[in-house]
């Protein structure tokens, strides 16, 4: 995350996509499924946006860089007033241009990474919702419901019965 925030990694999409592909390949091995392009796009979304929270480094690079650039502007101007740093400048200008090519708006709170990321995720989700497949459309709508991710907040407690041994988990997975 530090590199994504502090360096213009958004200009190195191919290298970031190699990293993303490694994550995807390992998740396919762990889950024993093959993710298609559309499925992987959804899996890369945060849970609140109907995804699995497997964030893509390539997709995060631009929100990370833009948010830190805006957040640091005031501090840089206080430490180095002779620079009179104004945004956009250099790499930030390139990042803003890149953002404008892919998104219709920018967040009001430009120094908050989640604000940039939320807009990007909503755009991705909207493009996934614009599908001709009614099953995919319904699945995406259902996955956005607030209670859908409730399982991820459950504590594994043996006395309640939601803590499975390795053998129990293996048997359960075989019966799916």
N, C-alpha and C positions, 0 to 999 in steps of 0.2 A: 504494500500500500504506500509505503514511503516513496518508493521510486515513481509510482503512478502519480502521486501528488506533486512531487518536486521536479520531475523531468517531463519533457514533452513526449512521453511514451506513445501518445495517440498517433504520432507520426510513424510508428513502427508496428503497424497492424499485423503484418505477416509474422513477426516474432511473437507477438502476444497471442496470435491465433495458434501458434505451435504449442504454447503453454495451455491454451484452452482445449486444444485437441487431446493433449495428454490427460487433462482432467476428465474429458468426455470418455476417452477410451477406458480409463480406470473405473469410472462410474458404470460403464456398460459391463465391465467384468464383474464388479461387485454385485450389481443388480441382475446380472445375467439377462440383459435385454439389449436391444439395438435401438438407439435413439435416431430417428430421422431428423432432418433439418428443422422441421417445424416443432417436433417434440423437444429437441435440444434447446430451441429458442425459448420455449415455455419453461423448461427445467432451469434455464439460466436466470429466470426472473426471481425476485424475492418472493417469499411465501405469501406476503400480503397482496401480491399481484398474480396469484395463481401459479407460482413456480415452486421449485424445490430449494431455492436459495443458493444454487450453484453459480454464483456470479461470474461472469465472463470478464477476464482481465482486459480484453480488447474493448468491451462495452464500458467498463469502468474507467478506462484511462482518461477519457475526455472530461467526465464529471469531476474526477479527482483533481486533475490539473487546473481546471477552471475555478473550482471552489477555493483551492489553496491560493491561487494567484490573486483572487479577489480578497481573500481573508488576510493576506500578508501585506496588501498595499498600504494600509495605515501604519503598520509597524515599520515597514521599509522607509516610508516618508518621515517618520519620527526619528529613526536612526540615521538616515542619510538624507537630510532635507535638501541638500544641493542637487540631488537627482530629480526632485519634483516628479516622482513617478506617477504617471497617469495610465489608467487602463483604457483602451487596449495598447499594448506595446509588444513588439517582436513576436515571440512564440505565442503569447496570449492572443494576439490579433489573429494568428493562424488558427488557434483553437476556437475562437469565436466564429471565424469563417466556416470552419469544419462543422461546428454545432449548427449554424444557420442553414447549412446545406441539407441537414438531416432532420431538423426539428423546426416547428413553426414558432415557438416561443422560448423564452428563457425565464428562469425563476426570478421571483422578486428578491429573495434572499440569496444573492449570488455567492456569498461566502460559505454557504452550507452545502456540503457534498450531497446529502440526501435529497435536497431540493432539485439539484440537477439530475441526479439518478432517478428520482421519482418521475420526472417528465420523460426521460428516455425510456423507462420501463412502461409507462402508460402508452407511449407511442408504439412500442413493441407489442404490447398486449392488444392494442387497437388493430394493429395489422394482422395479428393472429385471429382476432375475432371476425375480421372481414374474410371469412372463408366460405366456400360453397358447401362445405361438409357440415350438415346440421349436428352431427354427433360431436364433432370437435368444438363447435360453437357452444353447445350445451355443456360440455365438459369444462370449458374455460369459464363460463358463467358460474357454474357450480363451485369451481375451485376458488373463485373470488369471495365467496361467502365468508363472513367473519369466523364462523365456527369450524370451518374446514381445517384449519391448522391447529385446532385445540389439542390434538394428539401430541403435538411437538412440545407442549407445556406439561404433559403428564409426568409425574415422578414414577420411576420403576420401583414398586413396593411389593415384596414377596407376599405379604399377608393379604393384599388386595387381589393378587393373582396376575398382575401385569409385569412381573419380573420372570422372564423365561430363562431356563438353563440353555446351554449351547445345543443339547440334544432336542429339547422342546422346540426351540426356534427352528432348528433344521427340519424337524418333522412338520412343523406348521408351514414352513416355506414349500415343502414338497407337496402339501395338500392344496396349494393355491390353484 
